[in-house]
């Protein structure tokens, strides 16, 4: 599970401590940029453009998370303070179906009812309670160990109103590393899913994603495609097939002749940490996780 910390900049030291506690428990944690060393000081009070940049950056972190944790200590004479910016972040997370953890009891403010209205999970100062919550969630078992695919399915299901925990095992697809058509991607997905089910692991849901490329029209280069299968235990699998972004010819000419897939290309040519070509062809606007998440959401809403 990925958790983004939210709260007043005044609590940056406490956020660092909490982030370390969560990371020690195996969670991936995002923090406001000021905690990461971008100390802008009083400029935040006088520079609206800078404040907007920080808001956008933090919203982008929430957009890749499964939950937020509101860090609310005392400030300006208010016990367990939650400010206006944090209220916006709470609303942003709520709109995506994410869990909203609040470290300490909800303060008495003019917008207390609005905070209570999103049904936050109050931890009463104990971050161990997050573990307790996660342990109660339905398990999704995937045919991959890819963090990108796990995050995409997790967020898609949350957007569809189904909060889950993730696990998985990489299984064989029976197709090429880089499928070059919807048909090949579909075969890879169904093979993966059958191999996953054959493991006999008990879960509430089973999920598979096979990403590939497909030439949808002779006047265009190939587009990215995703085949998503989500199966609720005891029910028939639901399948989605999605096309997304057109890939540039200069990249396509090198796969599979030089590189087995697009992800490996951007890792070796551009130093990408993840096997994700999408930021490099969308001016940083779209990630592979987002394309998979959108495809998976169209499946999750039919469960």
BELSULZI-V685743 format. One line per field, one symbol per residue. phi: phi as a letter, one per 20 degrees, with the letter a starting at -180 (. if undefined). psi: psi as a letter, one per 40 degrees, with the letter a starting at -180 (. if undefined). burial: # if it has 24 or more other C-alpha atoms within 12 Angstrom, else .. Layout:
phi=???
psi=???
burial=???
This chain:
phi=.dcdecqfgfefffffffgfffffeneecdcggffeoeeelfgffddfffffgfffffgffffddebcceecefblmdflgceffffffffffffdmffdecfcgffecfdgfffffelfeeelndfgffgffffefgedddebdffffffffgffffgencecddbabfcfemcfgdgdaffffffffffgfffffffmffbebcbcccebcbeebfecffdfbcddcccfgncffdccccdcdfefffeffdcefdcfbfffgffeedmffdecefgedclmecdfgfffgfffffeffdf
psi=hhhhhiiiddfdddddddddddddeeihhiiidddeeghebedddegdddddddddddddddeeieiihhhgaihfehhfhhaddddddddddddeeiihhhdiihihiefdddddeefihhefeheddddddddeiihhhifiehdddddddddddddeehhiiiiihhiideiidgheiddddddddddddddddedfhhidihihhhiaihhdheeiiiiiihhhhhhhheiiihiihhicihiiddddeeheddididdddddddefhdigheddeeffediidddddddddddddee.
burial=############.###.##..#....#########..................##..################......####.##########.############.......##.#.####...#..#...#...#######.###############.############.#..#####.##############.....#############......###########....###########...##..#....#######.......########.....##############..#
